[in-house]
């Protein structure tokens, strides 16, 4: 029988860096063939990785022995490699598999890499060591002759509202020696137009573990069918909550981030890096697999302090922006107008223009391509493959081999 011999030869071809699709492969091997072959998902992923660069031997073995994370089809056999069976899923041509199936394997491998690196706080100062961290920094500043690092008269603050933007700003300020909190802190409700806040809310959940997050389209579908919007995308609700706690005079809804440095007593803030639709979707898939290996707090730190910089530093950054599907444009516009009216009715102090909360239909239509379909999955897969290759540099093997005959 040529089927097993052909399949064994193709596996060897891929191990050597080959890129020939299964349907075009005609080579065979002499002698006995292995009783078990890697699954079709793993083999096709390895072929895709081979197309990008030479692959280290260790990564080759990891790809071929990996499982497919998440819900989906089990490992599938190659069509034509074995006699047909009445049991189990039918064999497939790996080239016919959607990118979604290959992403399940790639996401697992990336999650393994991130988990192996460990909690970022295990090698750096933890939040509970913040006082010592700030004290050390102040002493360094004093020795350098540049004066004290911390000034007690600077504005004390709390950052709430849009969770993705607030978290990025908070981390930037902590790195500058400006931790949040303190008596009389000014509560800054970070906000933007409604569509942007929804995208930020979904992105924030993609870079977290512990709770399963649907893909962007289904997540929006579910949100549109509910009466309530999550707190992070409703600045009027956040402002009302904090006004009851600390008083209206200590709450600001910030719609113009360029005015934040003046509010905080800083010359400037680090510009916020955009996260593409592909990067957020890949983080969502990796988070699923990572959540089985680490606690939610550790997973959040790993995704934001290890994965995020690699995604932002990718040569293709920033990539396609997250866009709202056309079927949700009218709903988002109507809801954003209601949100603006609620802020006006509450008479909350606003930094910027309150009309900035409104998502205009024309702007939504021009926001770009929505993240859905096979083409989008292919872009996410290409990003995942690049990240798999990035840690090792892929320098220990020669390039792809030609097809056998």
C-alpha positions in Angstrom: 0.0 0.0 0.0 1.4 3.4 -1.0 -0.9 5.4 1.4 1.1 4.9 4.6 4.4 5.2 2.8 3.4 8.4 1.1 2.2 9.9 4.4 5.4 8.9 6.3 7.4 10.5 3.5 5.4 13.7 3.7 5.9 13.9 7.5 9.6 13.5 7.0 9.5 16.2 4.3 7.8 18.6 6.7 10.3 17.7 9.5 13.1 18.7 7.2 11.5 22.1 6.5 9.4 21.2 3.4 6.4 23.2 2.3 4.8 21.0 -0.4 1.0 20.5 0.3 -0.3 17.0 1.0 -2.4 17.0 -2.2 0.7 17.6 -4.3 3.0 15.2 -2.5 4.0 12.0 -4.4 7.1 10.8 -2.6 7.2 7.5 -0.6 9.5 5.8 1.8 10.8 2.2 1.8 10.5 -0.1 4.8 8.1 0.0 7.8 5.9 3.1 8.4 5.0 4.5 11.9 1.7 3.2 13.2 0.6 6.6 14.3 1.0 9.9 12.5 0.6 13.5 13.7 -2.8 15.0 13.2 -3.7 16.9 10.1 -4.0 20.2 12.0 -0.4 19.8 13.4 1.0 18.8 10.0 -0.6 21.7 8.1 0.5 24.2 10.9 4.1 23.0 10.6 3.9 23.4 6.8 2.7 27.0 7.3 5.5 27.7 9.8 8.0 26.2 7.3 6.8 28.7 4.8 7.8 31.6 7.0 11.3 30.6 8.1 13.6 27.8 9.0 12.2 26.1 12.1 14.2 25.0 15.1 14.1 21.2 15.7 12.6 21.7 19.1 9.7 23.7 17.7 9.1 21.1 15.0 8.5 18.4 17.6 6.3 20.7 19.7 4.1 21.5 16.8 3.7 17.8 15.7 2.9 16.6 19.3 0.7 19.5 20.3 -3.0 19.2 21.0 -5.7 21.5 19.6 -6.9 23.8 22.4 -10.5 24.8 22.9 -13.6 23.5 21.3 -13.3 22.1 17.8 -12.5 19.0 16.0 -10.1 16.4 17.5 -6.8 15.5 15.8 -7.7 14.5 12.3 -6.1 11.9 10.0 -4.7 12.5 6.6 -7.0 11.5 3.8 -5.5 8.6 1.8 -2.9 7.8 4.5 -4.9 4.8 5.9 -7.7 2.6 4.8 -11.1 4.2 5.3 -12.8 3.5 8.7 -16.4 3.6 9.8 -15.4 5.0 13.2 -14.3 8.5 14.2 -14.2 11.7 12.1 -13.4 11.3 8.4 -9.8 11.9 7.3 -9.1 15.3 5.7 -6.8 17.0 3.3 -4.8 19.4 5.6 -4.9 22.0 3.0 -8.7 22.2 3.3 -8.6 22.9 7.0 -9.8 26.4 7.9 -7.2 28.7 9.6 -9.4 28.5 12.8 -8.4 24.9 13.3 -4.7 25.7 12.9 -5.0 28.6 15.3 -6.2 26.2 18.1 -2.8 24.4 17.9 -0.8 27.7 17.5 -2.6 29.3 20.5 -1.7 26.3 22.7 1.9 26.5 21.8 2.1 30.3 22.5 0.4 29.8 25.8 2.9 27.1 26.8 5.7 29.5 25.9 4.3 32.3 28.0 3.5 30.0 30.9 7.1 28.7 30.8 8.4 32.2 31.1 6.5 32.5 34.4 4.8 35.4 36.2 6.5 38.7 35.4 6.3 39.6 39.0 8.5 36.6 40.0 11.5 38.5 38.7 10.4 42.1 39.3 9.0 44.0 42.2 5.5 43.1 43.1 2.8 45.7 43.8 3.1 45.2 47.5 6.8 46.2 47.2 5.8 49.5 45.5 6.9 51.6 48.5 10.4 50.1 48.4 10.5 50.6 44.6 9.5 54.2 44.8 11.9 54.8 47.7 14.8 53.3 45.7 13.9 55.4 42.7 13.8 58.6 44.8 17.2 57.9 46.3 18.6 57.3 42.8 17.1 60.7 41.7 18.6 62.4 44.7 22.1 61.0 44.0 21.8 62.1 40.4 21.2 65.7 41.5 17.9 66.0 39.7 15.9 66.6 42.9 13.1 64.5 44.5 11.1 62.1 42.3 7.9 62.3 44.2 6.2 65.5 45.0 3.4 65.3 47.6 1.5 68.3 46.2 0.9 66.6 42.8 -2.6 65.6 42.1 -3.7 62.3 43.7 -5.9 60.3 41.3 -7.9 57.3 40.6 -8.4 56.1 37.0 -11.7 54.4 36.2 -14.0 54.1 33.2 -12.7 52.5 29.9 -10.8 49.6 31.4 -8.2 49.1 28.6 -7.2 52.8 28.5 -7.3 53.2 32.2 -5.1 50.2 32.8 -2.5 51.4 30.3 -2.5 54.9 31.8 -2.2 53.5 35.3 0.8 51.3 34.4 2.5 54.3 32.8 1.9 56.5 35.8 3.1 53.8 38.3 6.3 53.4 36.2 6.8 57.2 36.6 6.5 56.9 40.4 2.9 58.1 40.5 0.8 55.3 42.0 -3.0 55.9 42.2 -5.0 56.5 45.4 -4.6 58.7 48.4 -6.9 60.8 50.5 -8.9 63.3 48.4 -7.9 61.6 45.1 -9.4 63.1 41.9 -11.5 60.4 40.1 -10.8 60.5 36.4 -13.4 58.6 34.3 -11.6 57.8 31.1 -14.0 57.8 28.1 -14.3 58.0 24.4 -16.9 57.6 21.7 -19.1 54.6 22.5 -17.8 52.3 19.7 -14.2 52.9 20.7 -15.1 52.1 24.3 -16.8 48.8 23.3 -13.7 47.9 21.3 -11.5 48.7 24.3 -13.8 46.7 26.7 -13.5 43.6 24.4 -9.8 44.1 24.1 -9.4 44.3 27.8 -11.2 41.0 28.3 -9.1 39.4 25.5 -6.0 40.2 27.5 -7.4 38.5 30.7 -7.9 35.0 31.8 -10.5 33.3 34.0 -13.6 34.2 31.9 -14.3 32.9 28.4 -14.7 35.7 25.9 -16.6 35.3 22.6 -15.1 36.5 19.3 -15.8 40.2 18.5 -18.8 39.6 16.3 -20.7 37.3 18.6 -19.8 39.4 21.6 -21.3 42.5 20.0 -24.4 40.4 19.0 -25.0 39.4 22.7 -24.4 43.0 23.9 -26.8 44.5 21.4 -29.5 42.1 22.7 -29.1 43.1 26.3 -30.5 46.1 28.1 -27.4 47.0 30.1 -24.0 47.8 28.9 -20.9 46.9 30.9 -19.8 49.5 33.4 -16.5 50.2 31.5 -18.4 51.5 28.5 -20.9 53.6 30.4 -19.1 56.8 31.8 -22.4 58.2 33.0 -23.0 55.2 35.3 -19.3 55.2 36.5 -19.5 58.9 37.2 -22.8 58.5 39.1 -21.3 55.7 41.2 -18.2 57.6 42.1 -20.1 60.9 42.7 -22.1 59.1 45.5 -18.8 57.9 47.1 -16.6 60.9 46.9 -18.8 63.8 45.7 -19.4 65.3 42.3 -16.7 67.9 42.7 -14.0 65.2 42.7 -15.1 63.4 39.5 -14.1 64.3 36.0 -15.2 62.5 32.8 -12.1 62.7 30.5 -12.8 62.8 26.8 -9.6 64.6 25.8 -6.5 62.7 26.9 -4.3 65.6 25.8 -5.5 67.4 29.0 -4.6 64.5 31.3 -1.0 65.6 31.9 -2.2 69.0 33.2 -4.7 67.3 35.5 -2.0 65.0 36.9 0.8 67.6 37.1 3.0 65.9 34.5 4.7 67.4 31.4 3.4 64.5 29.2 2.2 60.9 29.1 3.5 58.0 27.1 1.4 57.7 23.9 -0.9 54.8 23.9 -0.1 52.0 21.5 -2.9 50.8 19.3 -3.8 47.1 19.4 -5.0 45.7 16.0 -8.0 43.5 15.6 -5.7 40.6 14.8 -3.6 41.1 17.9 -6.6 41.2 20.2 -8.1 38.1 18.6 -4.9 36.2 19.0 -4.6 37.3 22.6 -8.2 36.0 23.2 -7.3 32.6 21.8 -4.0 32.4 23.8 -5.8 33.5 26.9 -8.1 30.5 26.7 -5.2 28.1 26.7 -3.2 30.1 29.2 -6.1 30.2 31.7 -5.8 26.4 32.2 -2.2 26.8 33.4 -2.1 29.9 35.6 -4.3 31.9 37.9 -6.3 34.8 36.6 -4.1 37.5 38.2 -0.9 35.8 36.8 -2.5 35.3 33.4 -3.5 39.0 33.2 0.1 40.1 34.0 1.6 37.6 31.5 -0.7 38.7 28.7 -0.2 42.4 29.3 3.5 42.4 30.2 4.8 39.7 28.0 2.4 39.1 25.1 1.3 42.6 24.5 4.8 44.1 23.9 5.5 41.4 21.3 2.2 42.1 19.5 2.8 45.8 19.5 6.5 45.3 18.4 5.5 43.0 15.5 6.8 44.3 12.1 3.2 44.4 10.8 2.0 46.5 13.7 -0.5 48.1 14.1 -2.5 46.1 11.5 -6.2 46.4 10.8 -8.2 48.3 13.5 -11.1 46.8 15.2 -14.3 47.8 13.3 -18.0 47.5 14.1 -20.1 45.3 11.7 -22.7 47.3 9.7 -25.6 45.6 11.3 -24.7 47.3 14.6 -24.1 50.8 13.4 -27.6 52.1 14.1 -27.8 50.5 17.6 -24.4 51.9 18.6 -25.3 55.4 17.3 -28.6 55.5 19.2 -27.0 54.1 22.4 -24.2 56.7 22.2 -26.6 59.6 21.9 -28.5 58.3 25.0 -25.1 58.1 26.8 -24.2 61.7 25.9 -27.6 62.9 27.1 -27.2 61.0 30.4 -23.8 62.7 31.0 -25.4 66.1 30.3 -28.4 65.4 32.6 -26.0 64.4 35.4 -24.1 67.7 34.9 -20.8 65.9 35.5 -17.6 67.9 34.9 -16.3 66.9 31.4 -12.7 67.4 30.2 -13.2 67.8 26.5 -16.4 67.9 24.4 -19.3 65.8 25.6 -20.3 65.2 22.0 -17.2 63.1 21.7 -19.2 60.3 23.3 -21.3 60.0 20.1 -20.4 57.3 17.5 -21.4 58.8 14.2 -22.8 56.4 11.5 -20.4 57.8 8.9 -17.4 57.3 11.1 -18.5 53.8 11.9 -18.9 53.0 8.2 -15.4 54.3 7.5 -13.8 52.5 10.5 -12.4 49.6 8.5 -12.9 45.9 7.9 -14.6 43.9 10.6 -12.8 41.0 12.1 -14.6 37.9 10.8 -14.3 35.3 8.1 -11.5 33.1 6.8 -9.4 36.0 5.6 -9.3 37.5 9.1 -8.4 34.1 10.6 -5.5 33.8 8.1 -4.1 37.2 9.2 -4.4 36.1 12.9 -2.7 32.8 12.0 0.2 34.6 10.2 0.7 36.7 13.4 0.7 33.6 15.6 3.3 31.9 13.3 5.6 34.9 13.5 5.4 34.9 17.3 6.1 31.2 17.5 9.3 31.8 15.5 10.3 35.0 17.2 11.7 33.6 20.5 14.4 31.3 19.0 15.2 33.2 15.8 14.9 29.9 13.9 18.6 29.7 13.0 19.5 26.0 13.4 18.1 24.6 10.1 18.4 25.4 6.4 15.5 26.6 4.4 12.5 24.6 3.0 13.2 21.5 1.0 11.8 20.8 -2.4 9.0 18.3 -3.0 9.9 14.6 -3.3 8.9 12.5 -6.2 
